[in-house]
């Protein structure tokens, strides 16, 4: 048996400290969720104040710039993690992210926003690849637990991010309710059962940016110092040189099974993520959940999205560590495509809520398919390289989709129907990928009897 495939069963040497990795993951998505909730409102607040004029499709444009680094950064992140270790790459990525909120506080021009989006994408790719690879570095019996906890941490962090973001933006009104000893109305307005009276002011957004900077710096310190047990993990080489990294990369690209998963799950499945990332705010506005900088249900859509990541993460734990067969990936891709179709055809707010709930539940499984699922079917020492390269191809296809979709279906406040078409287009890609993977798995099963074979 190829010793590269051996993973430790009991020894914790070099393994991830989940007590640090899981909270750090949670705070990473706390950061992402707070920005995702607040930035569409920030654009409107700055524009309404006459300070800057941002275009109507500002969010869509930023998403397409943010995805650009995923064309090349993930594979680079995987190689860096293989050479220097996941912990060092993750720590550096968090330090890089910490500079974004202070710049946002100065109400930058839209051109600066584009560059910040690129930097956000670059540091996000480094963070995700190193973090998800580190979470695989646990004894074999804990693999399911580690993957489930990490994916669930995404949900908890995002829920708290959206809620704390909303509190910070409406803090004057909410604190006033508490001072008036009206906790019932406080919770009603925080959770959007009652409409807010005030509109967020620029100072409220700036307070939020301070919170984001501080939590990111603390997370970076914790990851850099304490996220990994001392020693060497499993069959990982004690000292990896760049020559070893290149040779291992060559081993990976000769694995036929790897390319079957990459083409179907990442290249054809990747754009499914981006349709929601890029166009969901416009679908929400079309159905009355957001009106300029005023939140009329947008918080509930954000909370629902992230709430579904918790059971979705638990579902990942049922599959992780079991080398799930190809049929599991086929079913994930079919379900993800159908949920995306639901978002596109929604006619009423509750239709959108139901479709988004299904989509976000399956999103967790699809996230894991790019990382944990792919790495489980590869030799263990190629873990970070396989994850990085698979996410690179997902980023490449997503970037192409984002730029094409923005050119074909530019959202416009006076004509929101084009916000449906991006969802329809990616459904065709996703279902095509599912069919191709099913055919491949029938002929050459993904879960082969020999997990170390690389000549498939």
SULKA-V501250 format. One record per helix or strand of 3 or more residues. SS is the DSSP state (a for helix, b for strand). FROM is the first residue (numbers start at 1). TO is the last residue. If there is no record, write none. Layout:
SS/FROM/TO
SS/FROM/TO
This chain:
a/3/5
a/18/48
a/58/66
a/68/71
a/73/84
a/86/104
a/110/135
a/140/169
a/171/179
a/183/190
a/202/226
a/242/253
a/256/267
a/270/286
a/298/319
a/326/345
a/349/376
a/380/408
a/418/443
